[in-house]
Amino acid sequence: MTQQNPGYIVVEGPIGVGKTSLARRLAQSFGTELLLEEVDENPFLERFYKDPKAAALPTQLFFLFQRAQQLQALRQGDMFKPVIVSDFLMEKDRLFARLTLDDDELRLYEQVYQHLSVTAPTPDLVVYLQAPVSVLLERIQQRNRSYEQQISADYLERLAESYTRFFHQYTATPLLIVNAAQFNPVDNELDYNALLEEIVATGSGRRYFNPLPFELTK
């Protein structure tokens, strides 16, 4: 698949939708490097899910610095290396900040963000995965990360709505919007190949993929 690689691909979507697992598969298919959020490295994240109000600011600042460092390293890297697949946009950091921080914290966060002068490389394609909150909760339970079991349906609902608003206005890159509610491109080979075809075919603008789930056996 390397010859058909559309370039720098970012997979995005709310918690539990399957973006990291899909990014891994795409990197393998296209023969590219993989850039992932190091969620487990954030020492404040578990505290945030236990007490969001108390731990929101340090949690968000840790992610901000981490993402900025990762993307800065990407810009300074060897330009002749294979183009990468990633599971995050830098813009998601502000999305989460506006969702979790109070007004004073958000003002402080914005000051820090501006001083970082974060310049993220522009993806050649963004794949946005959507799924209902009930599906997100089910997938979060299945992957069984202890700190995530405290995530509430209300928080996921607000997060999903924030993603919807963000991508409704998003025009920075080609965008493939995928209904992943009953679609499993991670574990189902036919589902994955169908999505792969859509990714290769998305060259510009906005494209919607609302697939029916395939079954490997009947």
LINHU-V678951 format. One record per backbone hydrogen bond with DSSP energy under -1.0 kcal/mol. CO is the residue of the C=O (numbers start at 1). NH is the residue of the N-H. Records with the same first field share a line. If there is no record, write none. Layout:
BEGIN
CO->NH + NH
END
This chain:
BEGIN
1->4
2->5
8->124 + 125
9->86
10->127
12->129
14->17
18->22
19->23
20->24
21->25
22->26
23->27
24->28
25->29
26->30
27->32
33->85
35->87
37->39
38->41
39->42
42->45
44->48
45->49
46->50
47->51
51->55
52->56
55->59
56->60
57->61
58->62
59->63
60->64
61->65
62->66
63->67
64->68
65->69
66->70
67->71
68->72
69->73
70->74
71->75
72->76
78->81
84->9
85->35
86->11
89->92
90->93
91->95
92->96
93->97
94->98
95->99
96->100
97->101
102->106
103->107
104->108
105->109
106->110
107->111
108->112
109->113
110->114
111->115
112->116
125->10
126->176
127->12
128->178
130->180
132->136
133->137
134->138
135->139
136->140
137->141
138->142
139->143
140->144
148->151
152->156
153->157
154->158
155->159
156->160
157->161
158->162
159->163
160->164
161->165
162->166
163->167
164->168
165->169
174->126
175->207
176->128
177->209
178->130 + 180
184->188
188->192
189->193
190->194
191->195
192->196
193->197
194->198
195->199
196->200
197->201
198->202
201->203
205->175
207->177
209->179
END
